[in-house]
Amino acid sequence: MTSSPSPTPATTPGEAASRRRVLLAAPRGYCAGVDRAVIAVEKALEQYGAPVYVRHEIVHNKYVVKTLEKKGAIFVEETEEVPEGNIVIFSAHGVAPVVHEEAKRGKLATIDATCPLVTKVHKEAVRYAKEDYDILLIGHEGHEEVIGTSGEAPEHITLVDGPKDVENVEVRDPDKVVWLSQTTLSVDETMETVDALKGRYPNLLSPPSEDICYATQNRQTAVKQMGAEADLVIVVGSKNSSNSVRLVEVALGAGARDAHLVDYAEEIDESWLEGVGTVGVTSGASVPEVLVHGVLDWLAARGYEDVETLTAAEESIHFSLPKELRRDLRAEAKSATEG
């Protein structure tokens, strides 16, 4: 008499622990534009003293904003909230020309911390508008970067919020249309939207170079590689950070069984670890490394001590600080109020 094969025994806690590991994405965290913007606020506080006002969050990260507030930065929603004779810094996401005009009317000294890659998109919008193109801006409605770019050429720009929005697009001349995009989108989603637009407008012109920034692409590439191996992916970042939210979507699309966005390690739910052997960890482009270390420490305390770095690209780009930091802005603001 032969016996039937025994069922595969359930994984014991000891066996599961022996296979526990962390895949740590590289690159991750701060990109050159975010680094430049955060340092600009810190340098302004050192150079001019508090208070220094910042219009909107300098970057979309709770920890960064709270840290800068403790140092003397005051975050406001609108330029009109800044008292005359003060310094206001524009965030990395960029602002429309009308905001610069508001600051001038309010007799404010300004520091423009707009990411140079966002500035590039602004310049492209101005150039194509002068050439009388209809500009299809791929991006998410209400995002600060989209508002700033749209303000450069409002009469020429139409927002396209994903592939589903393509059928609503109307242009004056289908042979004179160009697309631009928000820099922090998912590469795949953007190209899906572009393909849909080209289905309607075969002569759609592409910008001189893809507008999605190098940092967004690199972080998404790393997560795609990670998603194929990870049971769970933890993305460190704030919910209002577009590029961080996209990383969760990319992880799931790449095959990760589960993926979550957290600001801090304390937000991780231990139930996410049930049956998990490999945890992928990455962070959005506006996230300081200290928050990633917090997550790694949290995981290590629960048996995930084996950390392997997954490198998708090397980054060496640095941007010089805003030129305004080389001037005496307090004196300029005072002069404006007295003039």
C-alpha positions as CSV (number, residue, x, y, z in Angstrom):
1,M,0.0,0.0,0.0
2,T,1.4,3.3,-1.0
3,S,0.7,6.5,0.8
4,S,-0.2,9.8,-0.9
5,P,2.4,12.5,-0.8
6,S,2.2,14.6,2.4
7,P,1.2,18.2,1.9
8,T,4.0,20.8,2.0
9,P,4.4,21.9,5.6
10,A,3.6,25.5,6.4
11,T,6.6,27.8,6.7
12,T,7.7,28.0,10.3
13,P,8.6,31.3,11.9
14,G,12.3,30.2,11.9
15,E,12.3,29.4,8.2
16,A,10.5,32.6,7.3
17,A,13.0,34.6,9.4
18,S,16.0,32.9,7.7
19,R,14.7,34.2,4.3
20,R,14.0,37.8,5.5
21,R,15.8,40.5,3.6
22,V,15.5,44.1,2.4
23,L,16.1,45.3,-1.1
24,L,17.1,49.0,-0.8
25,A,16.6,51.0,-4.0
26,A,19.4,53.2,-5.4
27,P,18.9,56.0,-6.3
28,R,16.3,57.1,-3.9
29,G,15.4,60.2,-1.9
30,Y,16.6,63.8,-2.6
31,C,17.1,64.8,-6.2
32,A,19.2,67.7,-7.2
33,G,16.3,70.1,-7.5
34,V,14.9,69.2,-4.0
35,D,18.4,69.5,-2.5
36,R,18.9,72.9,-4.0
37,A,15.5,74.1,-2.8
38,V,15.9,72.9,0.8
39,I,19.4,74.3,1.0
40,A,18.1,77.6,-0.4
41,V,15.7,78.0,2.6
42,E,18.4,77.0,5.1
43,K,21.0,79.4,3.6
44,A,18.4,82.3,3.5
45,L,17.7,81.7,7.2
46,E,21.4,81.7,8.0
47,Q,22.2,84.7,5.8
48,Y,19.2,87.0,6.5
49,G,17.8,85.6,9.7
50,A,14.2,84.6,10.5
51,P,11.6,85.0,9.4
52,V,11.9,83.9,5.8
53,Y,8.6,83.2,4.1
54,V,8.0,80.3,1.7
55,R,5.1,80.3,-0.7
56,H,3.6,76.8,-0.5
57,E,5.6,73.8,0.8
58,I,9.2,74.2,-0.5
59,V,9.0,70.5,-1.4
60,H,6.2,68.0,-0.7
61,N,7.4,66.3,2.5
62,K,6.0,66.8,6.0
63,Y,9.3,66.2,7.8
64,V,11.2,68.7,5.7
65,V,8.5,71.4,6.2
66,K,8.3,70.9,10.0
67,T,12.1,71.0,10.3
68,L,12.4,74.2,8.4
69,E,9.5,75.7,10.4
70,K,11.5,75.0,13.6
71,K,14.4,77.0,12.1
72,G,12.3,80.0,11.3
73,A,10.7,79.5,7.9
74,I,7.0,80.5,7.6
75,F,5.0,78.7,5.0
76,V,2.1,80.6,3.4
77,E,-0.4,79.7,0.7
78,E,-0.5,83.0,-1.1
79,T,2.0,85.8,-1.7
80,E,-0.4,88.4,-0.2
81,E,0.1,86.8,3.2
82,V,3.7,88.0,3.3
83,P,4.1,91.4,5.0
84,E,5.8,94.1,3.0
85,G,9.6,94.3,3.1
86,N,10.1,90.6,3.7
87,I,11.7,87.8,1.8
88,V,9.6,85.1,0.1
89,I,11.0,81.9,-1.5
90,F,9.2,80.2,-4.3
91,S,9.1,76.4,-4.0
92,A,10.8,73.8,-6.2
93,H,7.6,73.3,-8.1
94,G,7.7,76.7,-9.7
95,V,5.2,79.5,-10.0
96,A,3.4,81.4,-12.7
97,P,4.5,84.8,-13.9
98,V,1.6,86.4,-12.1
99,V,3.1,85.3,-8.7
100,H,6.3,87.2,-9.5
101,E,4.1,90.3,-10.2
102,E,2.3,89.8,-6.9
103,A,5.6,89.8,-5.1
104,K,6.7,92.9,-6.8
105,R,3.5,94.7,-5.9
106,G,3.8,93.6,-2.3
107,K,7.4,95.0,-2.2
108,L,8.9,91.7,-1.4
109,A,12.4,90.4,-2.1
110,T,12.2,87.0,-3.8
111,I,14.3,83.9,-4.0
112,D,13.3,81.5,-6.8
113,A,14.0,77.9,-5.8
114,T,12.2,76.5,-8.8
115,C,13.9,73.2,-10.0
116,P,15.9,74.0,-13.1
117,L,14.2,71.1,-14.9
118,V,10.8,72.7,-14.2
119,T,12.1,76.0,-15.4
120,K,13.1,74.2,-18.6
121,V,9.4,73.2,-19.1
122,H,8.3,76.7,-18.4
123,K,10.7,78.0,-21.1
124,E,9.4,75.4,-23.6
125,A,5.8,76.6,-22.9
126,V,6.7,80.2,-23.6
127,R,8.6,79.3,-26.8
128,Y,5.8,77.2,-28.3
129,A,3.2,79.8,-27.3
130,K,5.2,82.4,-29.2
131,E,5.1,80.1,-32.2
132,D,1.3,79.8,-31.8
133,Y,1.2,76.1,-31.0
134,D,-1.6,74.5,-29.0
135,I,0.2,73.0,-26.0
136,L,-1.1,69.8,-24.4
137,L,0.2,69.7,-20.9
138,I,0.1,66.2,-19.5
139,G,-0.3,66.4,-15.7
140,H,-2.6,66.3,-12.7
141,E,-5.1,69.0,-12.2
142,G,-4.4,71.2,-9.2
143,H,-0.7,70.2,-8.8
144,E,1.5,73.2,-8.1
145,E,3.9,72.5,-11.0
146,V,1.0,72.2,-13.4
147,I,-0.5,75.5,-12.2
148,G,2.9,77.2,-12.6
149,T,3.5,75.9,-16.1
150,S,0.0,76.7,-17.2
151,G,0.4,80.2,-16.1
152,E,3.3,80.8,-18.5
153,A,0.9,80.6,-21.5
154,P,-2.7,80.1,-20.3
155,E,-4.3,80.9,-23.7
156,H,-2.3,78.2,-25.4
157,I,-2.2,75.4,-22.8
158,T,-4.7,72.6,-22.3
159,L,-4.3,70.2,-19.4
160,V,-4.5,66.5,-20.2
161,D,-5.0,64.5,-17.0
162,G,-4.1,61.0,-18.2
163,P,-5.2,58.8,-21.1
164,K,-8.8,59.0,-20.1
165,D,-8.8,62.8,-20.7
166,V,-7.6,62.6,-24.3
167,E,-11.0,62.3,-25.8
168,N,-11.9,65.7,-24.3
169,V,-9.0,67.6,-26.0
170,E,-9.8,70.1,-28.7
171,V,-7.2,72.1,-30.7
172,R,-7.3,74.8,-33.3
173,D,-5.0,73.1,-35.8
174,P,-4.2,69.4,-35.5
175,D,-0.9,70.0,-37.4
176,K,0.3,72.5,-34.9
177,V,0.2,70.8,-31.6
178,V,2.9,69.9,-29.0
179,W,2.9,68.0,-25.7
180,L,4.7,68.9,-22.5
181,S,4.4,67.2,-19.2
182,Q,4.6,67.6,-15.4
183,T,8.1,66.4,-14.4
184,T,7.0,64.0,-11.6
185,L,4.7,61.7,-13.5
186,S,4.9,58.0,-14.1
187,V,7.0,57.5,-17.3
188,D,4.6,54.7,-18.4
189,E,1.5,56.7,-17.8
190,T,2.8,59.7,-19.6
191,M,3.8,57.7,-22.7
192,E,0.4,56.0,-22.7
193,T,-1.2,59.5,-22.8
194,V,1.2,60.6,-25.5
195,D,0.4,57.5,-27.6
196,A,-3.4,58.2,-27.2
197,L,-2.8,61.8,-28.2
198,K,-0.9,60.7,-31.3
199,G,-3.8,58.5,-32.2
200,R,-5.9,61.7,-32.5
201,Y,-3.1,64.0,-33.7
202,P,-0.6,62.1,-35.8
203,N,1.6,65.2,-36.3
204,L,1.8,65.9,-32.5
205,L,5.2,67.4,-31.8
206,S,7.3,66.2,-28.9
207,P,9.5,68.5,-26.8
208,P,13.2,68.6,-27.5
209,S,13.8,66.2,-24.7
210,E,11.5,64.3,-22.5
211,D,10.1,66.4,-19.7
212,I,10.0,63.7,-17.0
213,C,13.0,64.4,-14.9
214,Y,16.0,62.1,-14.6
215,A,15.3,61.5,-10.9
216,T,11.7,60.4,-11.4
217,Q,12.8,58.0,-14.2
218,N,15.7,56.6,-12.1
219,R,13.6,56.0,-9.0
220,Q,10.8,54.4,-11.1
221,T,13.4,52.1,-12.9
222,A,14.8,50.9,-9.5
223,V,11.3,50.2,-8.2
224,K,10.4,48.2,-11.4
225,Q,13.4,46.0,-10.8
226,M,12.6,45.7,-7.1
227,G,8.9,44.9,-7.7
228,A,9.7,41.7,-9.5
229,E,11.4,40.4,-6.4
230,A,9.7,42.0,-3.5
231,D,6.6,40.7,-1.6
232,L,6.1,44.1,-0.1
233,V,7.4,47.6,-1.1
234,I,7.5,50.4,1.4
235,V,7.8,53.9,-0.2
236,V,8.8,56.6,2.1
237,G,7.1,59.9,1.2
238,S,4.2,62.2,1.8
239,K,0.7,61.7,0.2
240,N,0.9,65.0,-1.5
241,S,4.1,64.1,-3.3
242,S,3.2,63.1,-6.8
243,N,6.4,61.2,-7.5
244,S,6.1,59.3,-4.2
245,V,2.6,58.2,-5.0
246,R,3.7,57.1,-8.5
247,L,6.4,54.9,-6.9
248,V,3.7,52.8,-5.1
249,E,1.8,52.4,-8.4
250,V,4.9,51.4,-10.3
251,A,5.8,48.8,-7.6
252,L,2.4,47.2,-7.9
253,G,2.6,47.3,-11.7
254,A,6.0,45.6,-11.6
255,G,4.7,42.6,-9.7
256,A,5.0,43.5,-6.0
257,R,2.3,41.7,-4.0
258,D,1.7,44.8,-1.8
259,A,3.0,48.4,-1.6
260,H,2.4,51.3,0.8
261,L,3.3,54.9,1.2
262,V,4.4,56.1,4.7
263,D,5.8,59.3,6.0
264,Y,7.5,57.7,9.0
265,A,8.4,54.2,10.1
266,E,5.8,54.4,12.8
267,E,3.1,54.3,10.2
268,I,4.0,50.8,9.0
269,D,1.5,48.2,10.0
270,E,3.1,45.0,11.2
271,S,0.3,43.0,9.5
272,W,1.9,44.0,6.2
273,L,4.8,41.7,7.0
274,E,2.7,38.5,7.3
275,G,4.2,35.9,4.9
276,V,6.7,38.5,3.6
277,G,10.2,37.3,2.8
278,T,11.6,40.3,0.8
279,V,10.7,43.9,1.6
280,G,11.6,46.6,-1.0
281,V,12.4,50.0,0.4
282,T,12.7,53.3,-1.5
283,S,11.8,57.0,-1.1
284,G,10.4,59.8,-3.1
285,A,12.6,62.6,-4.5
286,S,11.7,65.0,-1.6
287,V,12.5,62.6,1.2
288,P,15.6,63.0,3.4
289,E,17.7,59.9,4.1
290,V,17.1,60.0,7.8
291,L,13.5,58.8,7.3
292,V,14.7,55.9,5.2
293,H,17.1,54.9,8.0
294,G,14.2,55.0,10.4
295,V,12.3,52.4,8.2
296,L,15.4,50.2,8.0
297,D,15.8,50.3,11.7
298,W,12.1,49.4,12.2
299,L,12.5,46.4,9.8
300,A,15.7,45.3,11.4
301,A,14.0,45.1,14.8
302,R,11.6,42.7,13.3
303,G,14.1,40.4,11.7
304,Y,14.8,42.1,8.4
305,E,18.5,42.8,9.0
306,D,19.9,41.6,5.7
307,V,19.9,44.7,3.4
308,E,20.9,44.4,-0.2
309,T,21.2,47.6,-2.4
310,L,19.6,47.4,-5.8
311,T,21.3,50.0,-8.0
312,A,19.5,51.1,-11.2
313,A,21.5,54.2,-12.0
314,E,24.2,56.5,-10.8
315,E,23.4,60.2,-10.2
316,S,25.9,63.0,-10.1
317,I,23.8,66.0,-11.1
318,H,24.0,69.1,-8.9
319,F,22.4,72.5,-9.4
320,S,23.9,75.8,-8.2
321,L,22.0,77.7,-5.6
322,P,19.6,80.6,-6.6
323,K,21.5,83.7,-7.6
324,E,19.5,85.8,-5.2
325,L,21.4,84.3,-2.3
326,R,24.4,86.3,-3.4
327,R,22.7,89.6,-2.8
328,D,21.6,91.6,0.2
329,L,17.8,90.9,-0.1
330,R,16.9,92.5,3.3
331,A,18.4,95.8,2.1
332,E,16.6,95.5,-1.3
333,A,13.2,94.8,0.5
334,K,13.7,97.7,2.8
335,S,14.6,100.0,-0.1
336,A,11.4,98.9,-1.9
337,T,9.2,99.7,1.0
338,E,10.8,103.1,1.4
339,G,10.9,104.0,-2.3
